[in-house]
């Protein structure tokens, strides 16, 4: 019996999806830990000056979110699809920091030219797509849309 719950309608992930999900989880876990330790100043430089929050708070909070997301991607359980959507939303939420780094010409993480900072902007959509594909979130969304379409007939 098919369920309308997108978590249940998605098929088992492929080996490549699983490996890439684990890699993304490990990268987020590493990035989150680095927010709280050795790269804190680098991340602080990326906090947009117009953001009405303390920069250090933003760095710590986003680091904690990255640690939680990294662990959730590594051990997603039955919430794999939801974790994918949340990770994608996170990548959208931090994108203004990347734009600010480019627009304001802020060096950080080896991004010390306008070209390097601009190239970084194009990597953010890759992370978003990676999160959605590797968790099966796209497949679940597509399955749900197809199910709605068939039910409407």
C-alpha positions as CSV (number, residue, x, y, z in Angstrom):
1,X,0.0,0.0,0.0
2,X,1.5,3.4,-1.0
3,X,1.7,6.1,1.6
4,X,1.3,9.8,1.0
5,X,4.2,10.3,3.4
6,X,7.2,11.3,1.3
7,X,9.6,9.6,3.7
8,X,7.9,6.2,3.0
9,X,7.4,6.6,-0.8
10,X,11.1,7.0,-1.6
11,X,13.0,3.9,-2.6
12,X,16.1,2.7,-0.9
13,X,19.1,4.9,-1.8
14,X,21.8,3.7,-4.2
15,X,25.3,3.0,-3.0
16,X,26.4,6.3,-4.6
17,X,23.7,8.3,-2.8
18,X,24.6,6.7,0.5
19,X,28.4,7.4,0.0
20,X,27.7,11.0,-1.0
21,X,25.3,11.5,1.9
22,X,28.0,10.2,4.3
23,X,30.6,12.4,2.7
24,X,28.4,15.5,3.0
25,X,27.6,14.6,6.6
26,X,31.3,14.3,7.4
27,X,32.0,17.6,5.7
28,X,29.3,19.4,7.7
29,X,30.5,17.8,10.9
30,X,34.1,18.9,10.2
31,X,32.9,22.4,9.2
32,X,30.8,22.6,12.4
33,X,33.6,21.6,14.6
34,X,35.9,24.1,12.9
35,X,33.3,26.9,13.5
36,X,33.8,26.2,17.2
37,X,37.6,25.8,17.3
38,X,40.4,26.5,14.9
39,X,38.5,28.4,12.1
40,X,36.3,30.6,14.2
41,X,37.9,33.8,13.0
42,X,37.6,32.8,9.4
43,X,33.9,32.1,9.8
44,X,33.4,35.4,11.7
45,X,34.7,37.2,8.7
46,X,31.8,35.7,6.6
47,X,29.1,37.0,8.9
48,X,27.4,39.8,6.9
49,X,27.8,43.2,8.6
50,X,24.1,44.0,8.1
51,X,23.0,41.0,10.1
52,X,21.5,42.3,13.4
53,X,23.1,39.6,15.5
54,X,26.4,39.2,17.3
55,X,28.8,37.7,14.8
56,X,30.3,35.3,17.3
57,X,26.8,34.1,18.2
58,X,26.1,33.5,14.5
59,X,29.4,31.5,14.1
60,X,28.7,29.4,17.1
61,X,25.0,28.8,16.3
62,X,25.7,27.9,12.7
63,X,28.5,25.6,13.8
64,X,26.2,23.8,16.1
65,X,23.6,23.5,13.3
66,X,26.3,22.1,11.0
67,X,27.3,19.5,13.6
68,X,23.7,18.4,14.1
69,X,23.1,18.3,10.4
70,X,26.3,16.4,9.8
71,X,25.3,13.8,12.4
72,X,21.8,13.6,11.0
73,X,23.1,13.0,7.5
74,X,25.4,10.2,8.8
75,X,22.7,8.6,10.9
76,X,19.4,9.7,9.3
77,X,17.2,6.8,10.2
78,X,13.6,7.2,8.9
79,X,14.0,10.9,8.6
80,X,16.5,10.8,5.8
81,X,14.3,12.8,3.4
82,X,13.5,15.4,6.0
83,X,17.2,15.8,6.8
84,X,17.8,16.4,3.1
85,X,15.3,19.2,3.0
86,X,16.6,20.8,6.2
87,X,20.2,20.6,4.9
88,X,19.1,22.2,1.7
89,X,17.3,25.0,3.6
90,X,20.5,25.5,5.7
91,X,22.5,26.0,2.5
92,X,20.0,28.6,1.3
93,X,20.1,30.3,4.7
94,X,23.9,30.7,4.8
95,X,24.1,31.9,1.2
96,X,23.8,35.6,2.1
97,X,27.1,35.2,4.0
98,X,28.8,34.0,0.9
99,X,27.3,36.9,-1.1
100,X,28.4,39.3,1.5
101,X,32.0,37.9,1.4
102,X,32.0,38.5,-2.4
103,X,30.4,41.9,-2.4
104,X,32.5,43.2,0.5
105,X,35.8,41.6,-0.8
106,X,36.4,39.8,2.5
107,X,39.2,37.3,2.5
108,X,38.7,33.9,4.2
109,X,39.4,30.3,3.6
110,X,41.8,31.0,0.8
111,X,39.2,33.1,-1.0
112,X,41.4,36.1,-1.4
113,X,40.4,37.2,-4.9
114,X,37.1,38.4,-6.3
115,X,37.3,35.5,-8.8
116,X,37.7,32.9,-6.0
117,X,34.8,34.4,-4.0
118,X,32.6,34.5,-7.1
119,X,33.4,30.8,-7.8
120,X,32.4,30.0,-4.3
121,X,29.0,31.4,-4.9
122,X,28.4,28.8,-7.6
123,X,29.3,26.0,-5.3
124,X,26.4,26.7,-2.9
125,X,23.8,25.4,-5.3
126,X,25.9,22.3,-5.7
127,X,25.7,21.7,-2.0
128,X,21.9,22.2,-2.1
129,X,21.5,19.7,-5.0
130,X,23.9,17.3,-3.2
131,X,21.8,17.3,0.0
132,X,18.5,16.8,-1.9
133,X,19.8,14.1,-4.2
134,X,21.9,12.1,-1.7
135,X,19.1,11.9,0.8
136,X,16.4,10.9,-1.7
137,X,14.5,14.1,-1.0
138,X,14.1,14.9,-4.7
139,X,12.9,11.4,-5.5
140,X,10.4,11.6,-2.6
141,X,9.1,14.9,-3.8
142,X,8.8,13.6,-7.4
143,X,7.0,10.5,-6.2
144,X,4.6,12.6,-4.2
145,X,3.9,14.9,-7.1
146,X,3.3,11.9,-9.4
147,X,1.0,10.4,-6.7
148,X,-1.0,13.7,-6.5
149,X,-1.2,13.8,-10.3
150,X,-2.5,10.3,-10.5
151,X,-5.0,10.8,-7.7
152,X,-6.4,13.9,-9.4
153,X,-7.3,11.9,-12.5
